Amino acid sequence: MDMSAARERLVVIGGDAAGMSAASQARRLKGPDELEIVAFERGHFTSFSACGIPYWVGGDVEERDELIARTPEEHRGRDIDLRMRTEVVEIDVAGGRVRARDVDSGAESWTSYDKLVIATGARPIRPDMPGADAPGVHGVQTLDDGQALIDSLTRTRGRRAVVVGAGYIGVEMAEALINRGYEVTVVNRGSEPMSTLDADMGRLVHEAMEGMGITMVNDAEVTKLHTGDDGRVRAVATEDAEYPADVVVLGIGVRPETALAKAAGLPLGTHGGLLTDLAMRVRGHENIWAGGDCVEVLDLVSGQERHIALGTHANKHGQVIGTNVGGGYATFPGVVGTAVSKVCDLEIARTGLREKDARRVGLQFETVTIESTSRAGYYPNASLMTVKMLAERRTGRLLGVQIVGREGAGKRVDIAAVALTAGMTVEQMTALDLGYAPPFSPVWDPVLVAARKASKAVQQLP
């Protein structure tokens, strides 16, 4: 029932980070007498941390509910009409309405909108091969997925786990399973784990993982998942070998969940994500916005669109969208591609471009790699880290940084992320006034040591 003839209706598709951030921010700016908000979520949970699932599975986080930032009841308490277990199956752009289906009953209904937010997220890539849907094979995209995996680990008598894929999810799940006492094999089709790093830095991750008791199988494509008489997975096969498995975890990446948007004729980029303007409005559509893992974003270093599924971006997108929907003004200028992860005590970080990224966009560059320590060398528990830096030839503009090391290594990448965003040269970086004391860094921070070496390289100095 309309409280006012002038009241608008915002419809949000997707109840996680981007969607509910947008709804919440719009509600802060406009009360229920001005803006009705209807949100649809096909799952059981809202506003949860998918990034935290490996740490819940591994036991670092004890309870599932610790990963939930805001429950459906909390959203409803803020006058958001949140409809759980309800999947939007069609967007009628011309008619300004969406068709939703109750997941449990199958009942369908149309809901009109004045403004629409698409926050449908991403879906895990599942191999198209026999056994991929067998019991014991798990993805880790949602809290339901995490619960199913924990239940499977609890029921399984065997202690052999195979992780397919060695990206962020793959290495984090390898750690989680090691923490649970499993024998872990990681099958990776790349030459080294962490394809978001250059291979020479990925090699450091490989060596460290094997040192932790994880068996790394690189340059291996999974061809089949074998099942036993009970239908449950029992082995992962490649062209050359077979690896026994009591449980299999898929960590081979995600794709934007944009089938709904594609069917509605909305513009998609080369990676399959929705294309938006700086205000996160879908290009060519005045009253439709999109954010989170279903969109492509501008890479500020390469100048090209890319797809990055990260909760940090999704929350920022939601804030921008909610501000604009609520009558304010905000933009999302783009990203530099910063990411950090860990496997056991090894920290892995990167920002900007890899060598092949720089080549792809036509940049010429110099690379330098240095070893340094996390603290002053004489201070207790100083640990080694390796820093690789890319700088543009002639101009000296910073293009990318990768860091692999122990405690104190990972978050140093933030220095480089700020420098990339500001368009700094490596020479300018050498003068950065960073915090120093022996417990925190050497006199020359490792990132600045790399910047000094890169500055000499681009100037062709000895």
C-alpha positions in Angstrom: 0.0 0.0 0.0 1.5 3.3 -1.1 2.0 5.9 1.7 2.4 8.6 -0.9 1.6 8.9 -4.6 5.1 10.3 -5.0 6.9 7.5 -3.3 9.4 5.6 -5.5 10.2 1.9 -5.3 13.7 0.6 -5.4 14.1 -3.1 -6.2 17.4 -4.8 -5.3 18.4 -8.2 -6.7 20.9 -9.8 -4.4 21.1 -9.6 -0.6 24.9 -9.7 0.0 27.5 -7.0 0.2 26.7 -4.7 -2.8 23.0 -5.2 -2.8 22.3 -4.6 0.9 25.0 -1.9 1.2 23.1 0.0 -1.6 19.7 -0.6 0.1 21.1 0.5 3.5 22.7 3.6 2.2 19.6 4.6 0.2 17.5 4.1 3.4 19.9 6.4 5.3 19.2 9.1 2.8 15.5 8.6 2.2 12.9 7.5 4.6 10.1 4.9 3.9 7.7 7.7 3.1 9.9 8.7 0.1 11.4 5.4 -1.0 10.1 1.9 -0.7 12.9 -0.7 -0.8 12.2 -4.3 -1.9 15.2 -6.7 -1.9 15.3 -10.3 -3.2 17.8 -12.9 -2.0 17.6 -16.5 -3.3 19.7 -17.9 -0.4 19.4 -18.3 3.3 21.7 -15.5 4.4 22.3 -11.8 3.8 25.4 -9.5 4.2 27.8 -12.4 4.9 31.6 -12.6 4.4 32.3 -15.2 1.8 36.0 -14.3 2.3 35.8 -15.7 5.8 34.6 -19.2 4.8 38.0 -20.8 4.5 38.8 -19.6 8.1 35.5 -20.9 9.4 36.2 -24.3 7.7 39.7 -24.3 9.1 38.6 -23.5 12.6 40.0 -20.0 13.0 36.4 -18.7 13.1 34.3 -20.9 15.4 30.7 -20.0 14.5 29.1 -19.5 11.1 27.1 -16.6 12.4 30.3 -14.6 13.1 30.5 -14.2 9.3 27.1 -12.5 9.1 27.4 -8.7 9.3 23.6 -8.1 9.2 20.7 -10.5 9.5 17.5 -10.4 7.4 15.7 -9.3 10.6 18.1 -6.4 11.1 17.5 -5.2 7.5 13.8 -5.5 7.9 14.0 -3.4 11.1 15.3 -0.6 8.9 12.2 -0.6 6.7 13.7 -2.8 3.9 11.2 -5.3 2.5 13.7 -8.2 2.3 12.3 -11.4 0.7 14.5 -14.4 1.4 14.6 -17.6 -0.6 13.2 -15.7 -3.5 15.0 -15.7 -6.9 14.5 -13.1 -9.6 14.1 -15.0 -12.8 13.4 -12.2 -15.3 14.0 -8.5 -15.7 11.5 -6.6 -17.9 13.4 -3.5 -18.6 10.7 -1.9 -20.9 8.0 -2.6 -18.4 10.1 -1.6 -15.3 9.4 -4.8 -13.4 11.0 -8.0 -12.3 9.6 -11.5 -12.0 10.5 -13.4 -8.8 10.0 -17.1 -7.9 9.7 -18.5 -4.4 12.5 -21.0 -4.2 10.6 -23.4 -2.0 7.0 -23.2 -3.3 7.7 -22.2 -7.0 5.1 -19.4 -6.8 5.9 -16.5 -9.1 4.9 -12.8 -9.0 5.9 -9.5 -10.7 7.2 -6.5 -8.8 7.4 -3.1 -10.5 10.3 -0.7 -9.9 11.2 2.9 -10.4 14.9 2.2 -9.7 16.7 -1.2 -10.0 19.9 -2.4 -8.4 21.5 -5.6 -9.8 23.8 -7.3 -7.3 23.7 -10.9 -8.4 27.3 -11.7 -7.6 29.4 -14.4 -9.2 29.1 -18.1 -9.5 31.9 -20.6 -9.0 33.3 -22.3 -12.1 32.5 -26.0 -11.9 34.3 -28.3 -14.3 32.1 -29.8 -17.0 33.1 -33.4 -16.5 31.8 -36.7 -15.0 31.6 -36.6 -11.2 31.7 -32.8 -10.8 28.3 -32.9 -9.0 29.0 -36.0 -6.9 28.7 -36.0 -3.1 32.0 -35.0 -1.5 32.7 -32.3 -4.2 32.3 -28.8 -2.8 32.5 -25.2 -3.9 32.9 -22.5 -1.3 30.9 -19.5 -2.5 28.1 -19.2 0.1 27.6 -20.0 3.8 25.4 -22.9 2.7 28.5 -24.2 0.7 30.7 -23.8 3.8 28.2 -25.7 6.0 27.9 -28.5 3.4 31.7 -28.8 3.3 32.0 -28.9 7.1 29.3 -31.5 7.3 31.1 -33.5 4.7 34.4 -33.3 6.5 32.7 -34.3 9.7 31.1 -37.4 8.2 34.0 -38.5 6.1 36.2 -41.2 7.7 39.1 -40.8 5.3 41.6 -37.9 5.6 42.6 -37.3 2.0 41.6 -34.0 0.4 42.2 -32.7 -3.1 41.9 -29.0 -3.9 41.4 -28.2 -7.6 42.8 -24.8 -8.4 45.6 -22.8 -6.7 44.2 -19.3 -6.7 43.2 -17.4 -3.6 40.4 -19.9 -2.6 42.5 -22.9 -3.5 45.5 -21.9 -1.3 43.2 -20.7 1.5 41.3 -24.0 1.5 44.5 -26.0 1.4 45.5 -24.3 4.6 42.0 -24.9 6.1 42.2 -28.6 5.3 45.8 -28.9 6.7 44.5 -27.3 9.9 41.8 -30.0 10.1 44.5 -32.7 9.8 43.9 -33.8 6.2 46.5 -34.9 3.7 46.2 -32.2 1.1 47.0 -32.3 -2.7 46.5 -29.2 -4.8 46.0 -29.9 -8.5 46.7 -26.7 -10.6 46.6 -26.3 -14.3 49.1 -23.4 -14.2 52.9 -23.7 -14.0 52.9 -22.3 -10.4 50.2 -21.6 -7.8 48.7 -18.1 -7.6 48.4 -17.1 -11.2 47.7 -13.5 -10.1 51.5 -13.4 -9.5 54.3 -13.8 -12.0 55.6 -17.4 -12.2 58.9 -16.5 -10.4 56.9 -15.2 -7.4 54.4 -18.1 -7.6 57.4 -20.4 -7.3 58.1 -19.1 -3.8 54.5 -19.9 -2.9 54.9 -23.4 -4.4 58.1 -24.1 -2.3 56.5 -22.8 0.9 53.3 -24.9 0.4 55.3 -28.0 -0.1 57.3 -27.1 3.0 54.0 -27.1 4.9 53.3 -30.7 3.8 50.9 -29.8 0.9 51.5 -31.8 -2.3 51.5 -29.4 -5.3 50.7 -30.8 -8.7 51.3 -28.1 -11.4 50.7 -28.1 -15.1 47.9 -30.6 -14.6 44.3 -30.4 -16.0 41.6 -32.4 -14.2 39.9 -34.7 -16.6 37.5 -36.7 -14.4 36.3 -37.1 -10.9 35.9 -40.8 -10.1 33.2 -42.0 -7.8 32.8 -45.1 -5.7 29.9 -47.6 -5.6 28.1 -45.3 -3.2 28.2 -42.4 -5.7 30.6 -40.4 -3.6 33.8 -38.9 -5.0 36.9 -41.1 -4.5 39.6 -39.7 -6.8 40.6 -36.8 -9.0 42.1 -37.8 -12.4 44.4 -35.9 -14.7 45.8 -37.2 -18.0 48.9 -38.5 -16.2 47.8 -39.6 -12.8 45.0 -40.2 -10.3 44.8 -38.7 -6.8 42.7 -40.5 -4.1 40.2 -38.1 -2.5 37.7 -38.5 0.4 36.7 -34.9 -0.3 37.3 -32.5 -3.2 37.2 -28.7 -3.0 36.9 -26.6 -6.1 38.8 -23.4 -6.2 39.0 -22.7 -9.9 37.6 -19.2 -9.8 34.3 -17.5 -10.4 32.4 -15.8 -13.3 30.0 -12.9 -13.1 26.4 -14.1 -12.5 24.9 -12.1 -15.3 22.6 -14.6 -17.2 19.6 -12.5 -15.9 21.1 -9.3 -17.1 22.1 -10.7 -20.5 18.6 -12.1 -21.1 17.3 -8.5 -20.4 19.6 -7.1 -23.0 21.8 -5.2 -20.6 25.4 -4.4 -21.7 28.2 -6.9 -20.8 31.9 -6.6 -21.1 34.5 -9.0 -22.5 34.7 -10.8 -19.1 30.9 -11.3 -18.9 30.3 -8.6 -16.3 27.9 -5.7 -16.5 29.3 -2.4 -17.7 28.5 0.7 -15.7 29.5 4.4 -15.7 31.4 6.0 -12.8 28.2 6.3 -10.8 27.7 2.5 -11.1 24.7 3.1 -13.4 24.3 0.4 -16.1 25.4 2.0 -19.3 22.5 3.3 -21.4 20.0 2.8 -18.6 18.9 5.8 -16.5 17.3 3.9 -13.6 19.4 0.7 -13.4 22.5 0.3 -11.3 24.8 -2.7 -10.8 27.6 -3.5 -8.4 29.7 -6.2 -6.7 31.0 -9.4 -8.3 28.6 -9.1 -11.3 30.2 -6.0 -12.8 33.4 -5.2 -14.6 35.5 -2.3 -13.2 38.1 0.0 -14.7 41.7 -0.9 -14.0 43.4 2.5 -13.3 46.9 1.1 -14.2 46.1 -0.6 -17.6 43.1 1.6 -18.5 41.1 -1.5 -19.4 38.0 -3.2 -17.9 38.5 -6.3 -15.7 36.5 -8.5 -13.4 37.6 -8.7 -9.8 35.4 -10.5 -7.2 36.3 -8.9 -3.9 34.1 -7.9 -0.9 36.0 -4.6 -0.6 34.9 -3.5 -4.0 31.3 -4.8 -3.5 30.8 -2.7 -0.4 32.2 0.4 -2.0 29.9 -0.2 -5.0 27.0 -0.5 -2.7 27.8 2.8 -1.0 28.1 4.6 -4.3 24.9 3.1 -5.7 22.9 3.8 -2.5 24.1 7.4 -2.4 23.1 8.0 -6.0 19.7 6.2 -5.6 19.1 8.2 -2.5 19.6 11.5 -4.2 23.2 12.2 -3.4 26.3 11.9 -5.6 29.2 9.5 -5.5 31.4 7.7 -8.0 33.6 4.6 -8.1 36.7 5.6 -10.1 38.2 2.2 -10.5 40.8 -0.2 -8.9 44.5 -1.0 -9.1 44.0 -4.7 -8.5 45.2 -5.1 -4.9 44.8 -8.5 -3.2 46.3 -10.2 -0.2 46.1 -13.8 1.0 48.0 -16.3 3.2 48.6 -20.0 3.3 49.6 -21.1 6.8 52.3 -18.5 7.8 53.1 -17.4 4.3 51.7 -14.0 3.2 51.0 -13.3 -0.5 50.2 -9.9 -1.8 50.0 -8.1 -5.2 48.8 -4.9 -6.7 48.9 -3.4 -10.2 50.0 -5.3 -13.3 51.9 -8.6 -13.7 54.5 -8.8 -16.5 52.0 -10.3 -19.0 49.4 -7.7 -18.1 51.8 -4.9 -18.9 52.8 -6.6 -22.2 49.2 -7.1 -23.2 48.4 -3.4 -22.9 51.5 -2.3 -24.8 53.6 -1.1 -21.9 57.4 -1.4 -21.8 58.8 -1.9 -18.4 61.7 -2.9 -16.1 61.4 -5.4 -13.3 63.4 -5.7 -10.1 63.3 -8.2 -7.3 64.8 -7.7 -3.9 65.0 -9.7 -0.6 64.7 -7.9 2.7 63.4 -8.4 6.2 60.1 -7.5 7.9 62.0 -5.8 10.8 65.5 -4.6 11.5 67.8 -7.6 10.8 69.0 -7.6 14.5 65.5 -7.4 16.0 64.0 -10.8 17.2 61.8 -12.7 14.7 62.8 -10.7 11.6 61.7 -12.7 8.6 62.6 -12.7 5.0 60.3 -11.3 2.3 60.7 -11.0 -1.5 59.4 -7.9 -3.3 59.1 -7.7 -7.0 58.4 -4.3 -8.7 57.5 -3.3 -12.2 58.1 0.2 -13.5 57.4 1.8 -16.9 60.5 2.3 -19.0 61.5 5.9 -19.4 58.8 7.5 -17.3 59.5 5.4 -14.2 55.8 5.2 -13.4 55.0 2.3 -10.9 53.1 -0.5 -12.6 52.9 -3.3 -10.1 54.2 -4.9 -6.9 54.2 -8.5 -5.7 55.3 -9.5 -2.2 55.8 -13.0 -0.7 57.0 -13.5 2.8 56.2 -14.2 6.4 54.6 -12.1 9.1 54.6 -8.4 8.2 54.9 -8.9 4.4 51.3 -8.9 3.1 50.0 -5.5 4.2 53.1 -3.7 2.9 51.4 -4.0 -0.5 49.1 -1.1 0.6 52.0 1.3 0.2 52.2 0.3 -3.4 48.4 0.5 -3.9 48.4 4.1 -2.7 51.4 4.9 -5.0 49.6 3.3 -8.0 46.4 5.2 -7.3 48.3 8.4 -7.1 50.3 7.7 -10.3 53.6 8.0 -8.6 57.0 7.1 -10.1 59.4 4.8 -8.4 61.8 7.7 -7.9 59.0 9.6 -6.0 58.4 6.5 -3.9 61.9 6.5 -2.7 61.2 9.7 -0.8 58.1 8.4 1.0 58.1 9.2 4.7 57.1 5.8 6.1 57.0 4.8 9.7 60.2 3.3 11.0 61.3 1.6 14.2 63.3 -1.7 14.5 60.2 -3.8 15.5 58.4 -2.7 12.4 60.9 -2.4 9.5 64.5 -2.0 8.5 65.7 1.7 8.1 64.8 1.2 4.4 61.4 -0.4 4.1 61.5 -3.4 1.7 59.1 -1.6 -0.7 61.4 1.4 -0.8 64.5 -0.8 -1.4 62.6 -2.2 -4.4 61.7 1.4 -5.5 65.3 2.5 -5.3 66.5 -0.5 -7.4 63.6 0.1 -9.9 64.5 3.8 -10.2 68.0 2.9 -11.2 66.8 0.3 -13.7 64.5 2.7 -15.5 67.2 5.3 -15.7 69.7 2.6 -16.8 72.0 3.4 -13.9 74.6 0.9 -12.6 
